[in-house]
């Protein structure tokens, strides 16, 4: 047990330009069955922009700092969740974001490797910094979400949109991060890949090595891991399922929502489907967008707790326990 860590500010940067899913150019290249799967995901449109992942992250990071009333100089640390594909090799996109923000004194590094579940290790790293050094107070986590290829449909999973996400982790704030539970299985490390060497970027394509393994074998593992992690998360925080104010998932598809609900015997907050329909998948920041939407809509009232769920086909499973307001609980660090 350790002193509570808070989410002081959560911000998103969503470009204005939209792209309707039926207008995705890659649909004309797909077999009819794959194109139909894409159109049945529950995604009507996405944000699509020419800005880089770092620029999207900077937009969200600037908003998070402004919401918290902080200047970039007051930032103690900056953790950047890696983009799905860097713009250049051998350079540092983390320190590029540091320069764009003007956060010159911030301890800066990146985390990643778990796809859309990478928000888990980013929050663990932020909590670790605050626990290790009592002179630190403000740690900013930022990510810019863009697909790794020109094709935005990731068969058979989701459609990826553009957006930036940022969360300021501190010792005080309106949202308390009570627990993080995470598990990985390296057997699926290359289930989805992009063969990019010696290929022009216009020809990059994300391929699933085995759709059956994703749809069946990994689905069974996901069901088992989610149930075990969910039960353990509640048990070690002295909670019962009825004590959870709402459950929030990442935004992949309506089918993934049904799978999660049936697996855990819960009902996901309606804001998840709304954000899925308007934005598609936004990588590690999906659950935070849904969290803020739940608070704004009243689905998560002050004093209530929410469980946020992320699953990545690498494979990784991550659950966050967040409390809206100060209920007097303490945080678990491990």
Kinemage of the C-alpha trace (Angstrom):
@kinemage 1
@onewidth
@group {chain A} dominant
@subgroup {mainchain}
@vectorlist {calphas} color= white
{ca unk a 1} P 0.000 0.000 0.000
{ca unk a 2} L 1.161 3.559 -0.676
{ca unk a 3} L -0.110 7.116 -0.772
{ca unk a 4} L -2.750 7.751 -3.400
{ca unk a 5} L -1.816 8.944 -6.858
{ca unk a 6} L -4.211 11.214 -8.742
{ca unk a 7} L -5.055 12.086 -12.312
{ca unk a 8} L -4.908 15.854 -12.095
{ca unk a 9} L -5.955 16.546 -15.694
{ca unk a 10} L -6.971 14.419 -18.688
{ca unk a 11} L -7.093 16.017 -22.137
{ca unk a 12} L -7.601 14.982 -25.742
{ca unk a 13} L -6.771 16.613 -29.036
{ca unk a 14} L -9.033 15.456 -31.860
{ca unk a 15} L -8.474 16.926 -35.350
{ca unk a 16} L -11.445 18.573 -37.028
{ca unk a 17} L -11.223 16.690 -40.328
{ca unk a 18} L -13.381 13.565 -40.424
{ca unk a 19} L -13.455 10.571 -42.734
{ca unk a 20} L -16.556 8.404 -43.108
{ca unk a 21} L -15.791 4.697 -42.778
{ca unk a 22} L -17.691 3.763 -45.995
{ca unk a 23} L -15.328 6.181 -47.785
{ca unk a 24} L -12.131 4.442 -46.655
{ca unk a 25} L -10.107 3.947 -49.857
{ca unk a 26} L -8.893 0.490 -48.835
{ca unk a 27} L -12.432 -0.919 -48.843
{ca unk a 28} L -12.287 -1.168 -52.641
{ca unk a 29} L -9.203 -3.397 -52.350
{ca unk a 30} L -10.666 -5.819 -49.815
{ca unk a 31} L -12.558 -9.058 -50.413
{ca unk a 32} L -16.285 -8.510 -49.965
{ca unk a 33} L -16.385 -10.388 -46.630
{ca unk a 34} L -13.600 -8.273 -45.112
{ca unk a 35} L -15.175 -5.038 -46.320
{ca unk a 36} L -18.484 -6.086 -44.771
{ca unk a 37} L -16.738 -6.847 -41.457
{ca unk a 38} L -15.301 -3.336 -41.464
{ca unk a 39} L -18.714 -1.775 -42.030
{ca unk a 40} L -20.256 -3.786 -39.166
{ca unk a 41} L -17.783 -2.697 -36.463
{ca unk a 42} L -20.021 0.102 -35.183
{ca unk a 43} L -17.733 2.903 -36.390
{ca unk a 44} L -19.340 5.593 -38.537
{ca unk a 45} L -16.393 7.963 -38.905
{ca unk a 46} L -12.911 8.740 -37.663
{ca unk a 47} L -10.707 11.800 -37.375
{ca unk a 48} L -8.038 11.795 -40.094
{ca unk a 49} L -5.363 14.462 -40.279
{ca unk a 50} L -1.924 15.209 -41.731
{ca unk a 51} L -0.411 15.985 -38.332
{ca unk a 52} L 2.232 13.627 -36.998
{ca unk a 53} L 1.758 11.500 -33.899
{ca unk a 54} L 4.081 13.837 -31.987
{ca unk a 55} L 2.093 16.906 -33.044
{ca unk a 56} L -1.147 15.231 -31.962
{ca unk a 57} L 0.427 14.359 -28.612
{ca unk a 58} L 1.622 17.954 -28.226
{ca unk a 59} L -1.898 19.269 -28.795
{ca unk a 60} L -3.280 17.083 -26.005
{ca unk a 61} L -0.331 17.739 -23.692
{ca unk a 62} L -0.714 21.515 -24.006
{ca unk a 63} L -4.400 21.220 -23.129
{ca unk a 64} L -3.681 19.041 -20.091
{ca unk a 65} L -1.145 21.544 -18.777
{ca unk a 66} L -3.561 24.432 -19.381
{ca unk a 67} L -6.382 22.593 -17.623
{ca unk a 68} L -4.126 22.060 -14.606
{ca unk a 69} L -2.940 25.674 -14.624
{ca unk a 70} L 0.689 24.618 -15.118
{ca unk a 71} L 3.383 26.084 -17.322
{ca unk a 72} L 5.660 23.663 -19.231
{ca unk a 73} L 8.544 24.750 -16.988
{ca unk a 74} L 6.681 23.395 -13.945
{ca unk a 75} L 6.519 19.895 -15.394
{ca unk a 76} L 8.754 17.469 -13.480
{ca unk a 77} L 8.617 14.508 -15.867
{ca unk a 78} L 7.304 13.639 -19.318
{ca unk a 79} L 6.503 10.056 -20.330
{ca unk a 80} L 5.695 9.519 -24.002
{ca unk a 81} L 3.852 6.392 -25.131
{ca unk a 82} L 5.586 5.339 -28.338
{ca unk a 83} L 3.844 5.912 -31.657
{ca unk a 84} L 2.984 2.827 -33.680
{ca unk a 85} L 5.575 3.821 -36.302
{ca unk a 86} L 8.270 6.472 -35.730
{ca unk a 87} L 8.729 9.168 -38.350
{ca unk a 88} L 12.488 8.563 -38.438
{ca unk a 89} L 14.858 5.948 -37.030
{ca unk a 90} L 17.618 6.767 -34.520
{ca unk a 91} L 15.894 9.965 -33.378
{ca unk a 92} L 13.963 10.688 -30.174
{ca unk a 93} L 10.303 11.528 -30.529
{ca unk a 94} L 10.079 11.786 -26.742
{ca unk a 95} L 12.558 14.655 -26.575
{ca unk a 96} L 10.994 16.178 -29.698
{ca unk a 97} L 7.729 16.435 -27.755
{ca unk a 98} L 9.659 17.863 -24.809
{ca unk a 99} L 11.023 20.580 -27.108
{ca unk a 100} L 7.629 21.308 -28.662
{ca unk a 101} L 6.137 21.800 -25.203
{ca unk a 102} L 9.068 23.798 -23.870
{ca unk a 103} L 9.327 21.450 -20.873
{ca unk a 104} L 13.096 21.807 -20.651
{ca unk a 105} L 13.529 20.691 -17.028
{ca unk a 106} L 11.274 17.630 -17.282
{ca unk a 107} L 12.811 14.182 -16.932
{ca unk a 108} L 11.801 12.666 -20.278
{ca unk a 109} L 11.593 9.107 -21.633
{ca unk a 110} L 9.242 6.807 -23.558
{ca unk a 111} L 7.418 3.546 -22.873
{ca unk a 112} L 5.470 1.207 -25.099
{ca unk a 113} L 5.660 -2.209 -26.662
{ca unk a 114} L 2.144 -3.262 -25.637
{ca unk a 115} L 0.077 -1.487 -28.269
{ca unk a 116} L -3.181 -0.094 -26.925
{ca unk a 117} L -2.461 -1.575 -23.480
{ca unk a 118} L 0.609 0.662 -23.127
{ca unk a 119} L -1.291 3.118 -20.913
{ca unk a 120} L -0.769 0.576 -18.097
{ca unk a 121} L 3.058 0.662 -18.028
{ca unk a 122} L 2.998 4.429 -18.578
{ca unk a 123} L 0.895 4.894 -15.432
{ca unk a 124} L 3.043 2.417 -13.522
{ca unk a 125} L 6.136 4.397 -14.494
{ca unk a 126} L 4.524 7.679 -13.432
{ca unk a 127} L 3.499 6.239 -10.073
{ca unk a 128} L 6.985 4.816 -9.622
{ca unk a 129} L 8.567 8.229 -10.167
{ca unk a 130} L 6.263 9.850 -7.611
{ca unk a 131} L 6.942 7.075 -5.115
{ca unk a 132} L 10.703 7.195 -5.587
{ca unk a 133} L 11.224 10.961 -5.385
{ca unk a 134} L 9.120 13.129 -3.102
{ca unk a 135} L 10.420 16.268 -4.810
{ca unk a 136} L 8.481 15.342 -7.971
{ca unk a 137} L 4.835 16.322 -8.204
{ca unk a 138} L 3.709 16.499 -11.846
{ca unk a 139} L 4.279 13.738 -14.404
{ca unk a 140} L 2.700 14.117 -17.833
{ca unk a 141} L 1.903 11.078 -19.988
{ca unk a 142} L 1.221 11.811 -23.669
{ca unk a 143} L 0.529 9.837 -26.829
{ca unk a 144} L -0.307 10.590 -30.435
{ca unk a 145} L -2.450 7.928 -32.072
{ca unk a 146} L -2.035 7.304 -35.792
{ca unk a 147} L -2.180 3.995 -37.645
{ca unk a 148} L 1.130 2.447 -38.645
{ca unk a 149} L 0.076 2.202 -42.295
{ca unk a 150} L -1.933 4.302 -44.765
{ca unk a 151} L -4.750 1.774 -44.377
{ca unk a 152} L -6.907 2.547 -41.366
{ca unk a 153} L -8.895 -0.672 -41.279
{ca unk a 154} L -7.173 -3.338 -39.184
{ca unk a 155} L -8.838 -6.606 -40.164
{ca unk a 156} L -10.712 -8.016 -38.346
{ca unk a 157} L -10.265 -5.726 -35.337
{ca unk a 158} L -11.106 -2.048 -35.773
{ca unk a 159} L -10.646 1.205 -37.689
{ca unk a 160} L -7.975 3.530 -36.312
{ca unk a 161} L -8.502 7.273 -36.102
{ca unk a 162} L -6.134 10.133 -35.310
{ca unk a 163} L -5.975 11.808 -31.942
{ca unk a 164} L -3.743 12.944 -29.114
{ca unk a 165} L -4.175 11.994 -25.466
{ca unk a 166} L -2.491 13.293 -22.320
{ca unk a 167} L -2.922 12.731 -18.604
{ca unk a 168} L -1.200 14.644 -15.824
{ca unk a 169} L -0.383 12.338 -12.909
{ca unk a 170} L 0.174 14.014 -9.557
{ca unk a 171} L -0.305 13.550 -5.825
{ca unk a 172} L -3.580 15.475 -5.833
{ca unk a 173} L -6.414 15.746 -8.293
{ca unk a 174} L -10.086 15.062 -9.017
{ca unk a 175} L -9.488 11.446 -10.072
{ca unk a 176} L -7.678 8.930 -7.907
{ca unk a 177} L -5.735 6.092 -9.533
{ca unk a 178} L -6.234 3.280 -7.034
{ca unk a 179} L -4.840 0.246 -8.835
{ca unk a 180} L -3.306 -1.114 -12.026
{ca unk a 181} L -3.448 -4.811 -12.936
{ca unk a 182} L -1.584 -6.099 -15.976
{ca unk a 183} L -0.650 -9.373 -17.626
{ca unk a 184} L 1.121 -10.326 -20.881
{ca unk a 185} L 1.734 -13.427 -23.009
{ca unk a 186} L 4.623 -13.286 -25.468
{ca unk a 187} L 3.300 -16.204 -27.514
{ca unk a 188} L 1.412 -13.632 -29.608
{ca unk a 189} L 4.223 -11.076 -29.981
{ca unk a 190} L 3.991 -11.104 -33.808
{ca unk a 191} L 0.328 -11.926 -34.393
{ca unk a 192} L -0.020 -8.540 -36.137
{ca unk a 193} L 2.919 -7.215 -38.120
{ca unk a 194} L 3.870 -4.608 -40.734
{ca unk a 195} L 6.631 -5.697 -43.118
{ca unk a 196} L 8.204 -2.333 -43.912
{ca unk a 197} L 11.840 -2.899 -44.872
{ca unk a 198} L 12.634 -2.099 -48.499
{ca unk a 199} L 9.028 -1.060 -49.121
{ca unk a 200} L 7.682 2.434 -49.801
{ca unk a 201} L 5.387 3.541 -46.977
{ca unk a 202} L 2.422 3.671 -49.368
{ca unk a 203} L 2.685 -0.130 -49.603
{ca unk a 204} L 2.826 -0.799 -45.867
{ca unk a 205} L 0.085 -3.103 -44.694
{ca unk a 206} L -0.731 -4.556 -41.298
{ca unk a 207} L -1.332 -8.284 -41.571
{ca unk a 208} L -2.739 -10.752 -39.081
{ca unk a 209} L -0.664 -13.927 -39.202
{ca unk a 210} L -3.588 -16.103 -38.145
{ca unk a 211} L -7.118 -14.680 -37.992
{ca unk a 212} L -8.392 -17.891 -36.409
{ca unk a 213} L -5.873 -17.616 -33.565
{ca unk a 214} L -6.969 -14.032 -32.972
{ca unk a 215} L -10.688 -14.776 -33.151
{ca unk a 216} L -10.724 -18.005 -31.158
{ca unk a 217} L -7.525 -19.001 -29.314
{ca unk a 218} L -6.634 -15.495 -28.131
{ca unk a 219} L -10.295 -14.787 -27.394
{ca unk a 220} L -10.417 -17.734 -24.980
{ca unk a 221} L -7.236 -16.548 -23.272
{ca unk a 222} L -8.625 -13.028 -23.073
{ca unk a 223} L -11.819 -14.266 -21.447
{ca unk a 224} L -9.852 -16.166 -18.805
{ca unk a 225} L -7.356 -13.373 -18.102
{ca unk a 226} L -9.995 -10.652 -17.890
{ca unk a 227} L -12.040 -12.681 -15.417
{ca unk a 228} L -9.023 -13.439 -13.243
{ca unk a 229} L -7.647 -9.892 -13.321
{ca unk a 230} L -11.055 -8.347 -12.680
{ca unk a 231} L -11.690 -10.626 -9.699
{ca unk a 232} L -8.193 -9.992 -8.266
{ca unk a 233} L -8.494 -6.224 -8.770
{ca unk a 234} L -11.754 -6.062 -6.840
{ca unk a 235} L -10.621 -8.472 -4.127
{ca unk a 236} L -7.487 -6.591 -3.206
{ca unk a 237} L -9.413 -3.338 -3.023
{ca unk a 238} L -12.121 -4.838 -0.814
{ca unk a 239} L -14.794 -4.450 -3.483
{ca unk a 240} L -17.644 -6.480 -4.904
{ca unk a 241} L -18.851 -6.187 -8.529
{ca unk a 242} L -21.801 -4.093 -7.314
{ca unk a 243} L -19.339 -1.529 -5.928
{ca unk a 244} L -18.155 -0.561 -9.410
{ca unk a 245} L -19.906 2.582 -10.651
{ca unk a 246} L -19.236 1.795 -14.284
{ca unk a 247} L -17.029 -0.285 -16.559
{ca unk a 248} L -15.253 1.346 -19.484
{ca unk a 249} L -13.522 -0.416 -22.363
{ca unk a 250} L -11.176 0.541 -25.128
{ca unk a 251} L -12.982 1.269 -28.409
{ca unk a 252} L -12.463 -1.499 -30.943
{ca unk a 253} L -15.890 -2.652 -32.108
{ca unk a 254} L -19.427 -3.356 -30.942
{ca unk a 255} L -18.497 -7.034 -31.024
{ca unk a 256} L -15.610 -6.449 -28.606
{ca unk a 257} L -17.999 -4.624 -26.252
{ca unk a 258} L -20.392 -7.588 -26.247
{ca unk a 259} L -17.481 -9.973 -25.644
{ca unk a 260} L -16.301 -7.966 -22.623
{ca unk a 261} L -19.809 -7.661 -21.182
{ca unk a 262} L -20.469 -11.386 -21.526
{ca unk a 263} L -17.032 -12.284 -20.143
{ca unk a 264} L -17.392 -10.213 -16.962
{ca unk a 265} L -21.157 -10.196 -16.611
{ca unk a 266} L -21.221 -6.391 -16.665
{ca unk a 267} L -22.676 -3.618 -18.789
{ca unk a 268} L -20.260 -1.139 -20.320
{ca unk a 269} L -21.137 2.539 -20.061
{ca unk a 270} L -23.002 3.812 -23.109
{ca unk a 271} L -20.364 6.492 -23.751
{ca unk a 272} L -18.070 3.764 -25.092
{ca unk a 273} L -20.329 3.026 -28.057
{ca unk a 274} L -20.799 6.745 -28.710
{ca unk a 275} L -17.070 7.437 -28.848
{ca unk a 276} L -16.493 4.316 -30.922
{ca unk a 277} L -19.048 5.504 -33.456
{ca unk a 278} L -17.554 9.012 -33.742
{ca unk a 279} L -13.818 8.356 -33.375
{ca unk a 280} L -12.991 4.711 -33.969
{ca unk a 281} L -9.978 3.340 -32.134
{ca unk a 282} L -7.544 5.854 -30.591
{ca unk a 283} L -4.940 3.509 -29.191
{ca unk a 284} L -3.967 3.677 -25.498
{ca unk a 285} L -6.096 6.773 -24.896
{ca unk a 286} L -9.489 5.216 -25.667
{ca unk a 287} L -10.265 4.368 -22.062
{ca unk a 288} L -9.333 7.843 -20.831
{ca unk a 289} L -11.586 9.474 -23.432
{ca unk a 290} L -14.381 7.195 -22.266
{ca unk a 291} L -13.599 7.987 -18.624
{ca unk a 292} L -13.969 11.717 -19.166
{ca unk a 293} L -17.129 11.195 -21.233
{ca unk a 294} L -18.582 9.078 -18.414
{ca unk a 295} L -17.935 11.850 -15.901
{ca unk a 296} L -19.346 14.563 -18.173
{ca unk a 297} L -22.481 12.521 -18.882
{ca unk a 298} L -23.062 11.608 -15.246
{ca unk a 299} L -22.454 7.899 -15.832
{ca unk a 300} L -19.686 8.061 -13.212
{ca unk a 301} L -20.811 10.171 -10.273
{ca unk a 302} L -18.501 11.730 -7.720
{ca unk a 303} L -17.491 9.180 -5.121
{ca unk a 304} L -17.938 6.256 -7.517
{ca unk a 305} L -15.261 3.961 -8.890
{ca unk a 306} L -14.730 2.803 -12.467
{ca unk a 307} L -12.839 -0.134 -13.940
{ca unk a 308} L -11.094 0.639 -17.236
{ca unk a 309} L -10.204 -2.315 -19.479
{ca unk a 310} L -7.591 -2.544 -22.226
{ca unk a 311} L -6.682 -5.565 -24.332
{ca unk a 312} L -3.906 -5.717 -26.930
{ca unk a 313} L -3.298 -8.608 -29.367
{ca unk a 314} L 0.449 -8.684 -28.592
{ca unk a 315} L -0.998 -10.047 -26.118
{ca unk a 316} L -1.495 -7.810 -23.092
{ca unk a 317} L -4.348 -7.215 -20.684
{ca unk a 318} L -4.585 -4.145 -18.463
{ca unk a 319} L -7.204 -3.031 -15.910
{ca unk a 320} L -7.248 0.313 -14.107
{ca unk a 321} L -9.266 1.177 -11.011
{ca unk a 322} L -10.102 4.885 -10.837
{ca unk a 323} L -12.141 6.786 -8.258
{ca unk a 324} L -13.995 9.991 -9.074
{ca unk a 325} L -13.214 12.233 -6.106
{ca unk a 326} L -11.543 11.495 -2.801
{ca unk a 327} L -13.049 8.476 -1.094
{ca unk a 328} L -10.145 8.062 1.322
{ca unk a 329} L -8.778 4.873 -0.252
{ca unk a 330} L -5.107 4.103 -0.793
{ca unk a 331} L -3.325 2.985 -3.940
{ca unk a 332} L -1.721 -0.349 -4.730
{ca unk a 333} L 1.650 0.049 -6.441
{ca unk a 334} L 2.083 -3.590 -7.412
